[in-house]
Amino acid sequence: MSQLSLFSAETEDPAIVDLAGLLAAQGQSTHMAFGARVSVVVAARWRAQAICDDIRATGLEAEITESEEGSPMARTEANPRLTALHRRWSAGAVKTVPEAWAPSPRALRLWVLASGHPEGAHYVLGLDPHAPDTHGPLATALMRVGIAPTLVGSGGQHPALRVTGRKRRTRLLETVGGPPPVAEAYASWPTP
């Protein structure tokens, strides 16, 4: 039997700032006349659905669309309530990690939903291959919440932070909580 973490995604109220977990992965934010929008292209429809559910829990509207390549994409409505998040994660047209950012449990859960998957004995959190300057700061951000990762694939198409060791994987699982209630999610979720 595992002990419930006091700092778990399952014990915190959803907040718009948690959508930063999508930006830590391959998500993007754009600013438009009606506010900002956050979107993320994912590998499977169940991921897009779970992300939309979490977005709606913050009080924003969300929808699933398709990327130009035909992959599922979860995105928020354009809303002025997202403008501050967009500004914190942008330096002009370039994605950046806010100074001293540490992912909340719900932000980390969204990161797992967007790009997490097991890789042998490790668990991997995907990074944005188009924003290489974010990789080091995101590794540091994970360390701030007690999960020390290893940066892998930084020069390729699939950069990621690898979480190795039972203690770190358990910490990740305790933080993000259980998977969405769909069969495909269980195979992609962190395990101790």
C-alpha positions, 0 to 999 in steps of 0.5 A, spaced: 500 500 500 502 506 498 502 513 502 498 519 499 503 524 498 501 531 501 503 534 495 499 531 489 495 533 483 489 529 486 489 534 492 490 540 489 485 545 486 486 546 478 489 553 476 491 556 470 498 556 472 498 549 471 498 549 464 505 551 464 506 543 464 504 543 457 509 548 455 514 544 459 513 539 454 512 540 446 506 545 448 506 552 445 502 559 447 500 564 442 497 571 443 491 573 439 486 579 440 482 576 445 488 573 449 492 567 449 491 560 447 495 554 449 495 548 445 499 541 445 500 536 439 500 529 442 501 522 440 494 519 442 487 521 442 486 519 450 492 524 452 488 530 448 482 528 452 485 528 458 488 534 457 482 537 455 479 535 461 484 538 466 483 544 462 476 545 463 477 544 470 481 550 471 474 554 468 477 555 461 474 552 455 478 546 451 477 542 444 481 537 441 483 538 433 488 535 429 495 538 427 497 539 420 500 532 420 494 529 423 496 528 430 491 530 436 491 537 439 488 539 445 488 547 446 484 552 450 480 557 448 483 564 446 482 568 453 485 574 457 486 569 463 492 566 459 495 572 457 500 572 464 502 565 463 504 566 455 508 572 457 512 568 463 513 563 458 515 567 452 521 572 450 519 575 444 517 569 439 521 564 443 519 559 448 523 560 455 522 557 462 520 563 467 526 564 472 526 559 478 520 555 476 518 549 479 512 545 476 506 544 481 503 537 482 498 539 476 503 542 472 507 536 472 501 531 471 499 535 465 507 534 462 506 527 463 499 527 459 503 531 454 509 527 453 510 522 458 512 514 457 516 509 460 522 507 457 525 500 459 526 501 467 526 509 466 520 514 465 521 519 460 518 526 460 519 529 453 521 536 451 520 541 445 525 540 440 524 547 437 526 550 444 533 547 446 534 553 451 529 550 455 532 543 456 537 545 462 532 550 466 526 544 465 531 539 468 533 544 474 525 545 475 524 538 476 530 538 481 526 543 485 521 538 486 525 533 488 526 529 482 533 529 479 532 527 471 538 526 466 537 530 460 537 525 454 537 526 446 538 534 446 541 534 439 536 530 436 528 530 434 526 527 441 529 530 447 527 528 454 528 528 461 529 521 464 527 519 471 531 513 473 531 509 479 525 507 484 525 512 489 525 518 483 519 514 479 515 513 486 516 520 487 514 522 480 508 517 481 506 520 488 506 527 485 502 526 479 497 521 482 493 516 478 492 515 470 486 517 467 481 511 467 482 509 460 486 502 458 491 506 454 493 511 460 496 505 464 501 503 459 504 510 459 503 512 466 509 512 471 510 506 475 515 505 482 
